[in-house]
Amino acid sequence: MRVPTVPRFAPMKPPSAREDDGITAPTGPDGRESVVAAVRTALPEHRYDQSELTELIGDLCLAPGADRALLRRLHGASGVRTRHLALPLDRYAAIRDFGEANAAWMTAGLELGERALASALGAAGVSPSDVDLLVCTSITGIAAPSLDARLASRMGMRPDVKRIPVFGLGCVAGAAGLARLHDYLRGHRDDVAVLLSVELCSLTLQQRDDSAANLVAGALFGDGAAAVVAHAAHADDRRPGRPTVVATRSLLYPGTEHLLGWAIGAGGFRPVVDAGIPDVVTARIGPDLRAFLSTHGLAPDDIGVWLCHPGGPRILTAVAHTLDLPEEALLSARRALAASGNMSSASVLRILEDVTTGHPPPPGSWGVMMAMGPGFCVEFVLLRW
């Protein structure tokens, strides 16, 4: 690793071998952990109240003179108060096709992505030339060369930086991306790994589409970018507020492909959001998370910090119900939803930033990051402060 502020040391002792806090902790297969050195979010400057967006979306998606009662109920029940958009409100009606929407995604995405990366690298004390792996995820636009290739060059990353552009994971990609950084760092103990999420959901809104899925998406989704800098845990690197990734689990549920995703056509990304998602969450997420925690000697009651992707009020209610969580457990997700909507893969990273830069939990606290996405799939990340 070429990070001057994080010298090389022997790998950290497995958590179960720590003697300073009196807590018996689980270990992975070899006890190796990775550290979240920094996470930072970048939001567009265009911020609007939900009521303003309700009328705009009505203008764009409904036929002239159509009844807006259902639309207004959806927006009122969304749990969203404000959102940030990639473009000013008056620009959306002028977008004529997918090509124009994707071009706007490229322009705004590069600017937001660079802001998020620069902020996270600066907070971690890492220069762009120190980055060994750059994972870039977005499900709201496409490009070749990809965003990561363009940003690596313009930000001064090394020509030999390893890049992994990811499309298709959707909302789960924030948690899954952090998990894949952890996987990489277990085998590359001296490297710096970075995750960048760029999600400009407003540019996927389908004009003149009054389907329930499009209206629900229009009520929930917002725009933003987030970046995470991570490296392997070393013996002296237990800084306050920096969580370590202890373990991860990915789960894909066969036969649920129809629940969530895009129907991609000439108009771009048409949302697929099935009303059965909360039922799957209730039936599967609780048992599967309990099983994951039990392999590490933990149960939901041992978790002090819940970092749940804010998919929407019904999703959060289903998660709380299936895990028998108190109301305040998912308060961070509900606050994020209210402040900026569902920013797809960037949302759970925004919540992680809020926790790490606000009032970090006491040392020794356990946390779980979880998110769901197309597939239908779920990712669990076990964290420890």
C-alpha positions as CSV (number, residue, x, y, z in Angstrom):
1,M,0.0,0.0,0.0
2,R,1.3,3.4,-0.9
3,V,-0.6,5.3,1.9
4,P,1.9,7.3,4.1
5,T,-0.6,7.7,6.9
6,V,-1.2,3.9,7.1
7,P,2.1,2.1,7.5
8,R,2.5,-1.6,6.9
9,F,2.2,-3.9,9.8
10,A,1.4,-7.5,10.5
11,P,-2.2,-8.3,10.0
12,M,-4.6,-7.4,12.8
13,K,-5.3,-10.2,15.4
14,P,-8.6,-12.0,14.9
15,P,-11.3,-10.2,16.8
16,S,-11.6,-13.1,19.2
17,A,-8.0,-12.7,20.2
18,R,-8.4,-9.0,21.2
19,E,-7.9,-8.4,24.9
20,D,-8.5,-4.7,25.1
21,D,-12.3,-4.6,25.2
22,G,-13.3,-7.9,26.8
23,I,-15.6,-8.8,24.0
24,T,-15.4,-12.2,22.4
25,A,-15.9,-11.5,18.7
26,P,-16.4,-13.8,15.6
27,T,-13.8,-14.2,12.9
28,G,-13.9,-14.9,9.3
29,P,-12.2,-18.0,7.8
30,D,-8.7,-16.5,8.5
31,G,-9.6,-13.6,10.8
32,R,-8.7,-10.9,8.2
33,E,-10.7,-7.7,8.2
34,S,-10.7,-4.6,6.0
35,V,-11.1,-1.0,7.2
36,V,-13.5,1.6,5.8
37,A,-11.0,4.5,5.8
38,A,-13.5,7.1,4.5
39,V,-16.9,7.3,2.8
40,R,-18.2,10.6,1.3
41,T,-21.3,11.6,-0.7
42,A,-21.7,14.2,-3.4
43,L,-25.2,15.5,-4.2
44,P,-26.4,17.7,-7.1
45,E,-27.0,21.3,-6.3
46,H,-30.6,21.2,-7.5
47,R,-32.6,20.4,-4.4
48,Y,-36.4,20.3,-4.4
49,D,-39.3,19.7,-2.0
50,Q,-41.4,16.6,-2.8
51,S,-44.5,18.7,-3.6
52,E,-42.6,20.5,-6.4
53,L,-41.5,17.2,-7.9
54,T,-45.1,15.7,-7.6
55,E,-46.4,18.3,-10.1
56,L,-43.4,18.0,-12.4
57,I,-43.8,14.2,-12.6
58,G,-47.5,14.6,-13.2
59,D,-46.7,16.9,-16.2
60,L,-44.2,14.5,-17.6
61,C,-45.9,11.2,-17.0
62,L,-49.7,11.7,-17.0
63,A,-51.9,12.6,-19.9
64,P,-53.1,16.3,-20.0
65,G,-56.1,16.7,-17.7
66,A,-55.6,13.3,-16.0
67,D,-56.6,12.9,-12.4
68,R,-53.6,13.3,-10.1
69,A,-55.1,12.0,-6.9
70,L,-53.2,8.6,-7.0
71,L,-49.9,10.4,-7.9
72,R,-50.3,12.7,-5.0
73,R,-51.1,9.9,-2.6
74,L,-48.0,8.0,-3.7
75,H,-45.8,11.0,-3.2
76,G,-47.4,11.8,0.1
77,A,-46.8,8.2,1.4
78,S,-43.3,7.9,0.1
79,G,-41.5,9.1,3.2
80,V,-39.6,11.5,1.0
81,R,-39.5,15.2,1.9
82,T,-36.7,16.5,-0.4
83,R,-34.6,15.2,-3.3
84,H,-31.6,16.3,-5.3
85,L,-31.8,16.1,-9.1
86,A,-29.0,16.0,-11.7
87,L,-30.7,18.8,-13.7
88,P,-32.8,21.8,-13.0
89,L,-36.5,21.0,-13.1
90,D,-37.2,22.9,-16.3
91,R,-34.6,20.7,-18.2
92,Y,-36.5,17.4,-17.9
93,A,-39.3,18.2,-20.3
94,A,-36.7,18.9,-23.0
95,I,-35.2,15.4,-22.9
96,R,-36.5,13.7,-26.0
97,D,-35.0,10.2,-25.9
98,F,-32.7,7.8,-24.2
99,G,-29.6,9.2,-26.0
100,E,-30.2,12.7,-24.5
101,A,-30.9,11.3,-21.1
102,N,-27.7,9.2,-21.2
103,A,-25.6,12.1,-22.3
104,A,-26.9,14.1,-19.4
105,W,-26.0,11.1,-17.1
106,M,-22.5,11.1,-18.5
107,T,-21.9,14.9,-17.9
108,A,-23.5,15.1,-14.5
109,G,-22.1,11.7,-13.4
110,L,-18.5,12.6,-14.2
111,E,-18.8,15.8,-12.1
112,L,-20.5,14.1,-9.1
113,G,-18.3,11.1,-9.3
114,E,-15.1,13.2,-9.3
115,R,-16.5,15.2,-6.3
116,A,-17.3,12.1,-4.3
117,L,-13.9,10.5,-5.1
118,A,-11.8,13.5,-4.3
119,S,-13.7,14.0,-1.0
120,A,-13.3,10.4,0.1
121,L,-9.6,10.2,-0.9
122,G,-8.9,13.4,0.9
123,A,-10.7,12.2,4.0
124,A,-8.7,9.0,4.0
125,G,-5.3,10.7,3.4
126,V,-4.9,8.9,0.1
127,S,-3.9,10.4,-3.3
128,P,-5.4,9.2,-6.6
129,S,-2.0,7.5,-7.5
130,D,-2.3,5.3,-4.4
131,V,-5.5,3.6,-5.7
132,D,-4.9,0.0,-6.7
133,L,-8.5,-1.0,-7.4
134,L,-11.4,1.1,-8.5
135,V,-14.9,-0.4,-8.6
136,C,-17.5,1.8,-10.2
137,T,-21.2,1.0,-10.1
138,S,-24.2,2.7,-11.8
139,I,-27.5,1.4,-13.0
140,T,-28.9,4.7,-14.4
141,G,-26.7,5.1,-17.4
142,I,-24.1,3.3,-19.6
143,A,-20.8,4.3,-21.3
144,A,-17.8,2.8,-22.9
145,P,-15.2,3.9,-21.9
146,S,-16.9,3.7,-18.6
147,L,-17.1,6.4,-15.9
148,D,-14.2,4.8,-14.0
149,A,-11.9,4.9,-17.0
150,R,-12.6,8.5,-17.7
151,L,-12.3,9.5,-14.0
152,A,-9.1,7.5,-13.5
153,S,-7.4,9.5,-16.3
154,R,-8.6,12.9,-15.3
155,M,-7.9,12.4,-11.6
156,G,-4.4,11.2,-12.0
157,M,-4.7,7.5,-11.1
158,R,-1.9,5.2,-12.2
159,P,-2.1,3.6,-15.6
160,D,-2.0,0.2,-14.0
161,V,-5.0,0.8,-11.7
162,K,-7.4,-2.2,-11.8
163,R,-10.9,-1.2,-12.8
164,I,-14.2,-3.0,-12.5
165,P,-17.2,-1.2,-13.9
166,V,-20.5,-2.8,-12.7
167,F,-24.0,-2.5,-14.2
168,G,-27.0,-4.5,-13.1
169,L,-26.8,-4.8,-9.4
170,G,-28.9,-1.7,-8.8
171,C,-29.8,-0.8,-5.2
172,V,-27.8,-3.7,-3.8
173,A,-24.5,-2.4,-5.3
174,G,-23.6,-0.1,-2.4
175,A,-23.4,-3.0,0.0
176,A,-22.2,-5.5,-2.6
177,G,-19.5,-3.2,-3.7
178,L,-18.2,-2.8,-0.2
179,A,-18.3,-6.6,0.2
180,R,-16.3,-7.0,-3.0
181,L,-13.7,-4.5,-1.9
182,H,-13.4,-6.7,1.3
183,D,-13.0,-9.8,-0.8
184,Y,-10.2,-8.2,-2.9
185,L,-8.3,-6.8,0.1
186,R,-8.3,-10.2,1.8
187,G,-5.9,-11.3,-1.0
188,H,-4.2,-7.9,-1.6
189,R,-3.2,-6.8,1.9
190,D,-1.1,-3.9,0.8
191,D,-3.5,-2.3,-1.6
192,V,-6.0,0.5,-1.5
193,A,-9.5,-0.3,-2.9
194,V,-12.1,2.3,-3.8
195,L,-15.8,1.9,-4.6
196,L,-17.6,4.7,-6.5
197,S,-21.4,4.7,-6.9
198,V,-23.0,7.2,-9.3
199,E,-26.8,7.0,-9.5
200,L,-28.8,9.7,-11.4
201,C,-32.2,8.1,-11.1
202,S,-34.2,11.1,-12.3
203,L,-32.8,10.7,-15.8
204,T,-34.5,7.3,-16.1
205,L,-38.0,8.6,-15.6
206,Q,-40.2,7.5,-18.5
207,Q,-42.3,10.3,-20.0
208,R,-45.9,9.7,-20.8
209,D,-45.8,6.4,-18.8
210,D,-48.5,6.3,-16.2
211,S,-47.7,2.7,-15.1
212,A,-47.7,2.1,-11.3
213,A,-44.0,1.1,-11.4
214,N,-43.0,4.4,-13.1
215,L,-45.1,6.5,-10.7
216,V,-43.7,4.7,-7.7
217,A,-40.2,5.2,-9.0
218,G,-40.9,8.8,-9.6
219,A,-42.1,9.2,-6.0
220,L,-39.0,7.6,-4.4
221,F,-35.8,8.0,-6.4
222,G,-33.2,10.8,-6.2
223,D,-29.8,11.5,-7.5
224,G,-26.3,11.3,-5.9
225,A,-22.9,9.8,-5.8
226,A,-20.8,8.2,-3.1
227,A,-17.3,6.9,-2.7
228,V,-15.7,4.5,-0.2
229,V,-11.9,4.1,0.4
230,A,-10.8,0.8,2.1
231,H,-7.7,-1.0,2.9
232,A,-6.7,-4.1,4.9
233,A,-6.8,-3.8,8.7
234,H,-3.4,-3.6,10.4
235,A,-2.5,-3.9,14.0
236,D,-2.4,-0.2,14.9
237,D,-5.2,1.0,12.6
238,R,-8.2,1.0,15.0
239,R,-9.1,4.7,14.7
240,P,-12.3,6.0,16.2
241,G,-15.2,6.1,13.8
242,R,-13.6,3.7,11.2
243,P,-15.5,0.5,11.0
244,T,-13.9,-2.8,9.9
245,V,-15.6,-5.2,7.6
246,V,-15.6,-8.6,9.3
247,A,-17.7,-10.8,7.0
248,T,-20.1,-10.7,4.1
249,R,-22.8,-12.8,2.5
250,S,-24.5,-12.6,-0.9
251,L,-27.8,-14.3,-1.6
252,L,-29.7,-14.7,-4.9
253,Y,-33.3,-16.0,-4.8
254,P,-34.1,-18.0,-7.9
255,G,-37.5,-17.5,-9.5
256,T,-37.7,-13.8,-8.4
257,E,-36.2,-12.2,-11.5
258,H,-39.5,-10.5,-12.3
259,L,-39.7,-8.5,-9.0
260,L,-37.2,-5.7,-9.7
261,G,-35.1,-4.2,-12.5
262,W,-35.4,-2.5,-15.8
263,A,-37.3,-3.3,-19.0
264,I,-34.8,-1.8,-21.4
265,G,-36.2,-0.5,-24.7
266,A,-36.0,2.4,-27.1
267,G,-37.1,4.8,-24.4
268,G,-34.3,3.7,-22.1
269,F,-34.7,2.2,-18.6
270,R,-38.4,1.4,-17.8
271,P,-38.7,0.5,-14.1
272,V,-39.9,-2.9,-13.0
273,V,-41.1,-2.7,-9.4
274,D,-43.3,-5.6,-8.2
275,A,-45.7,-5.2,-5.3
276,G,-44.6,-8.6,-4.0
277,I,-41.1,-7.4,-2.9
278,P,-42.1,-6.7,0.7
279,D,-43.5,-10.3,0.9
280,V,-40.1,-11.7,-0.2
281,V,-38.3,-9.5,2.3
282,T,-40.5,-10.7,5.1
283,A,-40.2,-14.4,4.2
284,R,-36.5,-14.6,3.4
285,I,-34.4,-11.7,4.7
286,G,-35.1,-12.4,8.4
287,P,-34.2,-16.1,8.4
288,D,-31.2,-15.6,6.1
289,L,-29.8,-12.7,8.2
290,R,-30.2,-14.6,11.4
291,A,-28.4,-17.6,9.8
292,F,-25.6,-15.3,8.7
293,L,-25.2,-13.8,12.1
294,S,-25.3,-17.1,13.9
295,T,-22.3,-18.3,12.0
296,H,-20.4,-15.5,13.8
297,G,-21.9,-16.1,17.2
298,L,-24.3,-13.2,16.9
299,A,-28.1,-12.5,16.8
300,P,-30.0,-9.4,15.8
301,D,-30.1,-8.2,19.4
302,D,-26.3,-8.0,19.3
303,I,-26.4,-5.5,16.5
304,G,-26.1,-1.9,17.6
305,V,-26.0,-0.2,14.2
306,W,-28.4,-1.0,11.3
307,L,-27.5,0.4,7.9
308,C,-30.4,-0.6,5.7
309,H,-30.9,0.6,2.1
310,P,-34.0,2.9,2.2
311,G,-35.9,1.1,-0.6
312,G,-39.2,2.7,0.6
313,P,-41.5,2.8,3.6
314,R,-43.0,-0.7,2.8
315,I,-39.5,-2.3,2.5
316,L,-38.3,-0.7,5.7
317,T,-41.4,-1.9,7.5
318,A,-40.9,-5.4,6.2
319,V,-37.3,-5.5,7.3
320,A,-38.2,-4.2,10.8
321,H,-41.0,-6.8,11.1
322,T,-39.0,-9.8,9.9
323,L,-36.2,-9.0,12.3
324,D,-38.4,-7.9,15.1
325,L,-36.5,-4.6,15.3
326,P,-37.6,-1.6,17.4
327,E,-38.7,1.5,15.5
328,E,-35.5,3.5,16.1
329,A,-33.3,0.7,14.6
330,L,-34.0,1.9,11.1
331,L,-34.3,5.6,11.9
332,S,-31.1,6.3,9.9
333,A,-32.6,4.8,6.8
334,R,-35.9,6.7,7.2
335,R,-34.0,10.0,7.7
336,A,-31.9,9.3,4.5
337,L,-35.1,8.5,2.6
338,A,-36.7,11.8,3.8
339,A,-33.7,13.9,3.0
340,S,-32.7,12.6,-0.4
341,G,-35.0,9.8,-1.5
342,N,-33.8,6.4,-2.7
343,M,-30.5,7.1,-4.5
344,S,-30.2,3.4,-5.5
345,S,-26.7,2.0,-4.6
346,A,-25.5,5.4,-3.2
347,S,-28.1,5.5,-0.4
348,V,-26.7,2.9,2.0
349,L,-23.2,4.5,1.6
350,R,-24.7,7.9,2.5
351,I,-26.1,6.3,5.6
352,L,-22.7,4.9,6.4
353,E,-21.1,8.3,5.9
354,D,-23.7,9.9,8.3
355,V,-22.8,7.3,11.0
356,T,-19.0,7.5,10.6
357,T,-18.9,11.3,10.5
358,G,-21.7,12.1,12.9
359,H,-21.7,10.2,16.2
360,P,-19.9,7.0,15.6
361,P,-21.0,4.1,17.9
362,P,-18.8,3.1,20.8
363,P,-15.8,0.9,20.1
364,G,-16.7,-2.8,19.9
365,S,-20.2,-2.1,18.5
366,W,-21.5,-4.4,15.8
367,G,-23.2,-3.2,12.7
368,V,-25.0,-4.7,9.7
369,M,-25.2,-3.1,6.3
370,M,-27.9,-4.7,4.1
371,A,-29.4,-3.9,0.7
372,M,-31.5,-5.6,-1.9
373,G,-31.5,-5.4,-5.7
374,P,-32.5,-7.0,-9.0
375,G,-32.2,-10.8,-9.1
376,F,-33.9,-10.7,-6.5
377,C,-30.9,-10.6,-4.3
378,V,-29.6,-9.3,-1.0
379,E,-26.2,-8.5,0.4
380,F,-25.2,-8.5,4.1
381,V,-22.0,-6.9,5.5
382,L,-21.0,-7.4,9.1
383,L,-19.2,-4.4,10.5
384,R,-17.4,-3.7,13.8
385,W,-16.4,-0.3,15.3
